[in-house]
Amino acid sequence: MLNLFESKNKKLVKQWKKEHENLVVLGQKVLAEYVKGNESEAKRQLKHFVDLAMDHLTSEDIEFYRILSDPERKDERTEQLIEEFQTSFKDTKTTLMKFLAKYVRPDTELDDEFFDTFSKIIEILGRRIKYEEDNLYFRLSLS
């Protein structure tokens, strides 16, 4: 019943946090399947990871644009946090998408370079998620 009265921002934050959890779980599944030598399942899980990551990033981009365009949904601090988030994540997002696009292709083998890099990505992603949730998402959940 309380969900009916939650703000749009609070609902988005809940959705995005759940997506973060799912991304971490999928990332761990990719790595686990790779370690087991099950490349086909690792690729399948990687495809799910990529799909969710793309949906998540697109959803954030669209909503951040909407928030920045709507005086009722933003204040100066929220605007600063969104702009900081977008600026600080821009290059990382581009690099991540290029890496994932390379390895999600059916003709690209998952090799040791993939494992090492993807392991680091999952580690960095965990830190980025914590930062995002503790700062920007926290601020959005207040409105």
C-alpha positions as CSV (number, residue, x, y, z in Angstrom):
1,M,0.0,0.0,0.0
2,L,2.9,2.4,0.8
3,N,4.3,1.9,-2.7
4,L,1.3,3.7,-4.2
5,F,2.4,6.9,-2.5
6,E,6.1,6.7,-3.2
7,S,7.6,9.4,-5.4
8,K,8.7,8.6,-8.9
9,N,12.3,9.1,-7.8
10,K,12.0,6.6,-5.0
11,K,10.5,4.0,-7.3
12,L,13.3,4.6,-9.8
13,V,15.9,4.2,-7.1
14,K,14.4,0.9,-5.9
15,Q,14.3,-0.3,-9.5
16,W,17.9,0.8,-10.2
17,K,19.2,-0.8,-7.0
18,K,17.6,-4.1,-8.0
19,E,19.2,-3.8,-11.4
20,H,22.6,-3.2,-9.7
21,E,22.2,-6.3,-7.6
22,N,21.3,-8.3,-10.8
23,L,24.3,-6.9,-12.6
24,V,26.7,-8.0,-9.9
25,V,25.1,-11.5,-9.7
26,L,25.2,-11.9,-13.5
27,G,28.9,-10.7,-13.5
28,Q,29.7,-13.3,-10.9
29,K,27.9,-16.0,-13.0
30,V,29.9,-15.1,-16.0
31,L,33.2,-15.4,-14.1
32,A,32.1,-18.7,-12.4
33,E,31.1,-20.3,-15.7
34,Y,34.4,-19.2,-17.3
35,V,36.4,-20.7,-14.4
36,K,34.4,-24.0,-14.9
37,G,35.4,-24.0,-18.6
38,N,31.8,-23.6,-19.7
39,E,32.3,-20.9,-22.3
40,S,28.9,-21.2,-23.9
41,E,27.1,-20.6,-20.6
42,A,29.6,-17.8,-19.7
43,K,28.7,-16.2,-23.1
44,R,25.0,-16.6,-22.4
45,Q,25.3,-15.0,-19.0
46,L,27.5,-12.2,-20.5
47,K,24.7,-11.5,-23.1
48,H,22.2,-11.2,-20.2
49,F,24.7,-8.9,-18.4
50,V,25.1,-6.7,-21.5
51,D,21.3,-6.5,-22.1
52,L,20.7,-5.5,-18.5
53,A,23.6,-3.0,-18.4
54,M,22.3,-1.3,-21.6
55,D,18.7,-1.2,-20.3
56,H,19.9,0.2,-17.0
57,L,22.2,2.9,-18.5
58,T,19.5,3.9,-21.0
59,S,16.9,4.2,-18.2
60,E,19.3,6.3,-16.1
61,D,20.1,8.6,-19.0
62,I,16.5,9.2,-19.9
63,E,15.4,9.8,-16.3
64,F,18.3,12.1,-15.5
65,Y,17.4,14.1,-18.6
66,R,13.8,14.3,-17.4
67,I,14.8,15.2,-13.9
68,L,17.1,18.0,-15.1
69,S,14.3,19.3,-17.3
70,D,11.7,19.3,-14.5
71,P,12.0,21.9,-11.8
72,E,9.6,19.9,-9.6
73,R,11.9,16.9,-9.5
74,K,15.2,18.7,-9.0
75,D,17.1,21.0,-6.8
76,E,20.5,22.5,-7.0
77,R,22.3,19.6,-5.2
78,T,20.5,16.9,-7.2
79,E,21.4,18.7,-10.4
80,Q,25.1,18.9,-9.3
81,L,25.1,15.2,-8.4
82,I,23.6,14.1,-11.7
83,E,26.0,16.3,-13.7
84,E,28.9,14.9,-11.6
85,F,27.7,11.3,-12.2
86,Q,27.4,11.9,-16.0
87,T,30.8,13.5,-16.3
88,S,32.7,11.0,-14.2
89,F,31.1,8.0,-15.8
90,K,31.2,9.0,-19.4
91,D,34.6,7.6,-20.4
92,T,34.1,4.5,-18.2
93,K,30.8,3.8,-19.8
94,T,32.2,4.1,-23.3
95,T,35.1,1.8,-22.5
96,L,32.9,-0.7,-20.8
97,M,30.5,-0.9,-23.8
98,K,33.3,-1.3,-26.3
99,F,34.8,-4.2,-24.2
100,L,31.4,-5.9,-23.8
101,A,30.5,-5.5,-27.5
102,K,33.8,-7.2,-28.4
103,Y,33.3,-10.2,-26.1
104,V,29.5,-10.7,-26.6
105,R,30.0,-11.4,-30.3
106,P,29.6,-15.1,-31.1
107,D,32.9,-15.3,-32.9
108,T,35.0,-13.9,-30.1
109,E,36.5,-16.4,-27.7
110,L,36.5,-15.7,-24.0
111,D,40.2,-15.8,-23.1
112,D,42.4,-15.1,-20.1
113,E,42.5,-11.4,-21.1
114,F,38.7,-11.4,-20.9
115,F,38.7,-13.0,-17.5
116,D,41.2,-10.7,-16.0
117,T,39.6,-7.5,-17.5
118,F,36.0,-8.6,-16.7
119,S,37.1,-9.5,-13.1
120,K,38.5,-5.9,-12.7
121,I,35.3,-4.5,-14.3
122,I,33.1,-6.3,-11.7
123,E,35.3,-5.0,-8.9
124,I,35.2,-1.4,-10.2
125,L,31.4,-1.8,-10.9
126,G,30.9,-2.7,-7.2
127,R,32.7,0.4,-6.1
128,R,30.8,2.6,-8.6
129,I,27.5,1.2,-7.5
130,K,28.2,1.9,-3.9
131,Y,29.3,5.4,-4.7
132,E,26.2,6.0,-6.9
133,E,23.8,4.6,-4.4
134,D,25.3,6.4,-1.4
135,N,25.3,9.7,-3.1
136,L,23.0,10.3,-6.1
137,Y,20.5,7.6,-5.4
138,F,20.3,8.6,-1.8
139,R,19.6,12.2,-2.8
140,L,17.0,11.1,-5.3
141,S,15.2,8.9,-2.8
142,L,14.7,12.0,-0.5
143,S,12.5,13.7,-3.1
